[in-house]
Amino acid sequence: MRFIFEQIRVGGDRNFGYLLGDREVGVGLLIDPSFSPEALVERARVQGLKVSHILNTHGHPDHTNGNEAAKALTGARVAGGPGHPGPVDLTLHDGDRIPFGAYALRVWHVPGHYHDHLAFLVEGQDAALTGDLLFVGKVGGTQSEADGRTEWASLQRLMKEWPPHTTIWPGHDYGARPSSTVAWEKLTNPFLLCPDVEAFLKAKQGWAGFKVQHGLR
């Protein structure tokens, strides 16, 4: 199998990191190495991959605190979104592409949870890495009503632009399952079922009670 995609538990608050690669060319990417960068680097070594980039979905410390160690171990370039708060070698913008062998990630700038937030779609594989924007059955937290409205717009954009069969791979294991699909989230995610942004904001305000009522984590 040529395409490599590994979801790796990296500690913290049920954080996920990811390893993507092309086995034949021997090139790979790390995404959000956070608390266990050594674990991701070791998986890359076992898979025979040279890591070219260390990508961050966003600049919160629980996703970026492994950047320095991962870079020291691999010599790879660290990349983040516009206004990323930490040191980066490459700033990614909406529409950019990051090739790795025969494959490539396309970049979406999707602010809301955080101003620099990015989502990635593996072209030709329809696998999406959503960081803390979209989880299985829920969405990322926001700090203000303005951020909530921005998050709503980002989510609506992705739900329109990504194919329904696209698999969703989030930044934390917060849902009933570690992954989902666009179609499934459209049918079951209470935030994506909201008819408009006002209902979305109301749902976010009442999330704590909703979790208790429905037995969610």
C-alpha positions as CSV (number, residue, x, y, z in Angstrom):
1,M,0.0,0.0,0.0
2,R,1.6,3.2,-1.2
3,F,-0.5,5.8,0.7
4,I,0.3,6.1,4.5
5,F,-2.1,7.6,6.9
6,E,-1.7,7.1,10.6
7,Q,-3.8,8.6,13.4
8,I,-1.6,8.6,16.6
9,R,-2.7,9.4,20.1
10,V,-0.2,11.9,21.5
11,G,-1.4,12.6,25.0
12,G,-2.6,15.9,26.4
13,D,-6.4,16.3,26.3
14,R,-7.1,13.2,24.1
15,N,-5.0,14.9,21.3
16,F,-4.5,13.2,18.0
17,G,-1.4,13.7,15.8
18,Y,-1.1,12.4,12.2
19,L,1.5,10.9,9.9
20,L,0.9,11.0,6.2
21,G,3.3,9.7,3.6
22,D,4.1,8.2,0.2
23,R,5.8,4.9,0.8
24,E,7.3,4.6,-2.7
25,V,9.0,8.0,-2.7
26,G,9.7,7.9,1.1
27,V,8.4,11.3,1.9
28,G,6.1,12.2,4.8
29,L,4.3,14.9,6.8
30,L,3.6,15.3,10.5
31,I,0.5,17.1,11.6
32,D,0.1,18.5,15.2
33,P,2.9,16.4,16.8
34,S,2.1,18.2,20.2
35,F,2.8,16.1,23.3
36,S,4.5,13.1,21.7
37,P,6.6,14.3,18.7
38,E,9.1,11.4,19.2
39,A,6.2,8.9,18.7
40,L,5.3,10.4,15.3
41,V,9.0,10.6,14.2
42,E,9.5,7.0,15.2
43,R,6.5,5.9,13.1
44,A,7.9,7.9,10.2
45,R,11.2,6.0,10.6
46,V,9.5,2.7,10.8
47,Q,7.6,3.5,7.6
48,G,10.8,4.6,5.8
49,L,9.7,8.2,5.4
50,K,11.8,11.4,5.5
51,V,9.6,14.1,7.0
52,S,9.5,17.2,4.8
53,H,7.0,19.4,6.8
54,I,5.6,19.7,10.3
55,L,2.1,21.2,9.9
56,N,-0.1,22.8,12.6
57,T,-3.8,23.0,12.2
58,H,-3.7,26.0,14.6
59,G,-1.5,27.8,17.1
60,H,-2.8,26.6,20.4
61,P,0.0,25.2,22.6
62,D,-1.6,21.7,22.9
63,H,-1.1,21.3,19.1
64,T,2.2,23.1,18.7
65,N,4.3,22.2,21.7
66,G,6.0,19.4,19.9
67,N,7.2,21.5,16.9
68,E,10.7,22.2,18.2
69,A,11.4,18.6,19.1
70,A,10.0,17.3,15.9
71,K,12.0,19.8,13.9
72,A,15.2,18.9,15.8
73,L,14.7,15.2,15.1
74,T,13.8,15.5,11.4
75,G,15.1,18.9,10.1
76,A,11.6,19.4,8.5
77,R,10.1,22.8,8.0
78,V,7.4,24.0,10.4
79,A,4.3,25.5,8.9
80,G,1.2,27.2,10.2
81,G,-1.6,29.5,9.2
82,P,-1.8,33.3,8.8
83,G,-0.9,35.0,12.1
84,H,0.4,31.7,13.7
85,P,1.7,32.8,17.2
86,G,4.8,30.6,17.2
87,P,8.0,30.5,15.0
88,V,7.3,28.9,11.6
89,D,9.4,28.4,8.5
90,L,6.4,28.6,6.2
91,T,3.1,30.4,6.4
92,L,0.2,28.6,4.7
93,H,-2.7,30.4,3.0
94,D,-6.1,29.3,1.8
95,G,-5.7,27.3,-1.4
96,D,-2.1,26.4,-0.9
97,R,-0.9,22.8,-1.7
98,I,1.7,20.8,0.2
99,P,2.9,17.9,-2.0
100,F,4.4,14.7,-0.5
101,G,5.4,12.3,-3.2
102,A,2.5,11.5,-5.5
103,Y,0.0,13.1,-3.1
104,A,-0.8,16.6,-1.8
105,L,-2.6,18.3,0.9
106,R,-4.9,21.3,0.0
107,V,-5.1,24.0,2.6
108,W,-8.3,25.7,3.8
109,H,-8.1,28.7,6.1
110,V,-11.0,28.2,8.5
111,P,-10.9,30.7,11.4
112,G,-13.3,30.6,14.3
113,H,-11.9,28.4,17.0
114,Y,-8.6,30.3,16.4
115,H,-7.7,33.0,13.9
116,D,-5.0,31.0,12.2
117,H,-6.9,27.7,12.0
118,L,-6.3,25.5,8.9
119,A,-8.0,22.4,7.6
120,F,-6.3,20.0,5.2
121,L,-7.8,17.7,2.5
122,V,-5.7,14.9,1.0
123,E,-6.4,15.3,-2.7
124,G,-7.5,12.1,-4.4
125,Q,-8.0,10.3,-1.0
126,D,-10.8,12.5,0.4
127,A,-9.4,12.5,3.9
128,A,-9.7,15.7,5.8
129,L,-7.9,16.8,8.9
130,T,-10.1,19.3,10.8
131,G,-8.0,20.1,13.9
132,D,-10.3,21.8,16.5
133,L,-12.8,23.2,14.0
134,L,-14.9,20.1,13.6
135,F,-15.0,17.0,15.9
136,V,-17.1,13.9,15.7
137,G,-20.5,15.2,16.9
138,K,-19.4,18.6,18.0
139,V,-17.4,21.7,17.0
140,G,-14.5,23.7,18.5
141,G,-15.0,26.2,21.3
142,T,-15.0,29.9,20.6
143,Q,-14.2,32.9,22.8
144,S,-16.8,35.4,21.6
145,E,-20.0,35.7,19.5
146,A,-17.9,37.1,16.7
147,D,-15.7,34.1,16.7
148,G,-18.8,31.9,16.8
149,R,-20.2,33.6,13.7
150,T,-16.8,33.1,12.0
151,E,-16.7,29.5,12.9
152,W,-20.2,28.9,11.5
153,A,-19.1,30.4,8.2
154,S,-16.0,28.2,8.1
155,L,-18.0,25.1,8.8
156,Q,-20.6,25.9,6.2
157,R,-17.9,26.5,3.6
158,L,-16.3,23.1,4.2
159,M,-19.7,21.3,4.3
160,K,-20.4,22.7,0.8
161,E,-17.0,22.3,-0.7
162,W,-16.0,18.8,0.6
163,P,-17.5,15.7,-0.9
164,P,-20.0,13.9,1.3
165,H,-17.9,10.7,1.5
166,T,-14.9,12.7,2.8
167,T,-13.6,11.2,6.0
168,I,-13.1,13.6,9.0
169,W,-10.1,13.2,11.2
170,P,-10.1,15.7,14.2
171,G,-7.5,17.0,16.5
172,H,-9.0,15.4,19.6
173,D,-10.8,12.2,20.5
174,Y,-13.9,14.0,21.8
175,G,-16.6,12.0,20.0
176,A,-18.2,8.6,20.1
177,R,-15.7,7.5,17.5
178,P,-12.2,8.7,16.4
179,S,-13.3,9.6,12.9
180,S,-16.4,10.3,10.8
181,T,-17.5,11.5,7.4
182,V,-19.0,14.8,6.1
183,A,-22.2,13.0,5.3
184,W,-22.5,11.5,8.8
185,E,-21.7,14.8,10.5
186,K,-24.4,16.6,8.4
187,L,-26.9,14.0,9.6
188,T,-25.9,13.7,13.2
189,N,-23.8,16.7,14.4
190,P,-26.2,18.9,16.4
191,F,-24.2,22.0,15.5
192,L,-24.4,21.3,11.7
193,L,-28.1,20.6,12.0
194,C,-28.7,24.2,13.1
195,P,-30.7,26.0,10.4
196,D,-28.8,29.3,10.8
197,V,-26.1,31.1,12.7
198,E,-28.4,32.3,15.5
199,A,-29.4,28.7,16.3
200,F,-25.8,27.7,16.1
201,L,-24.8,30.3,18.7
202,K,-27.7,29.2,20.9
203,A,-26.6,25.6,20.6
204,K,-23.1,26.5,21.7
205,Q,-24.4,28.3,24.7
206,G,-26.4,25.3,25.8
207,W,-23.8,22.6,25.0
208,A,-23.0,21.6,28.6
209,G,-26.7,20.7,29.2
210,F,-27.0,19.0,25.9
211,K,-24.1,16.7,26.6
212,V,-25.6,15.7,29.9
213,Q,-29.0,15.1,28.3
214,H,-27.6,12.9,25.6
215,G,-24.8,11.1,27.5
216,L,-22.0,12.7,25.6
217,R,-18.3,13.1,26.6
